[in-house]
């Protein structure tokens, strides 16, 4: 049985696929090799890694919405960020040392997460939160737009490699970041219940899922997921063996940092064996300021490295 890692990125502008792939796989690989020098590289080399990329779609939508983006500048800053992250040792991310290193980053602030926490419940009650999302994350709002092909198109970028890997009988580790966690949930739900995937789900091995900087604990987001209007356990996908959710301090996208309580019915119904929440310090610095939501900062963290190493077996 082949080992297959599939990564799907999150919202906002993204550099060309080759540069994002190099950055993210580079971050993941460095973390595993750093923390497990004896055999981490050898184990990881036996797994194939794919990036489900929809950056071309989100870039086009955001530009049409009047947003500006300098791809070359962004790519160079990502490379600078990753180079700095690679200078840290494993211990620099963890416990008090990790907290201290995070606290000393330039531009470090908890205001965005605080605002998200304060606004989330009342905004949801008065249906104002969707207006806020449309303003600060228009591509996320567009993902929910039933009158647009955007949602279907971005889901297909994950559906295609997932179907190929699952049909081949691969042992799949799915790593999703930010908006990518919503896309992944919806794809996994469709695999679990849509008739066209009946043969697929009857023969596949349940997969391991890692969510990074995920908004899935947010009430508005949960209302928008595939299966949200269903009753009982049909609300949830049923092909996930294990689910590890990782949220960084001050990451306002994952301001509700616990997933296990929101999806506890999945464990109680034996749809998954476990859902575990883990909290970290993301040491990424983007464009001169701390960015606790940055994907490479998650992927290079020892918490992710340990989960991936254990999965590699």
Protein Blocks (a to p, Z undefined) as FASTA:
>chain_A
ZZdddddddedjdddfklmmmmmmmmmmmmmmmmmmmlmmmmmmmpccddddfklmmmmm
mmmnopacdfklmmmmmmmmmmmmmmpcfklmgcjllmmmmmmpghiafklmmmmmmmmm
mmmmnopmmmmmmmmmmmlmmmmmmkbcklmmmmmmmmmmmmmmmmnopacddddehjlm
mmmmmmmmmmmmpmklmmmmmmmccdddddehiaklpmklmmmpghklpghjllpcckbf
bdcddddehiaklmplcfklmmmmmmmnopafbdcddddddfbdeehiacfkbmklmmmp
mklmmmmmmmnZZ
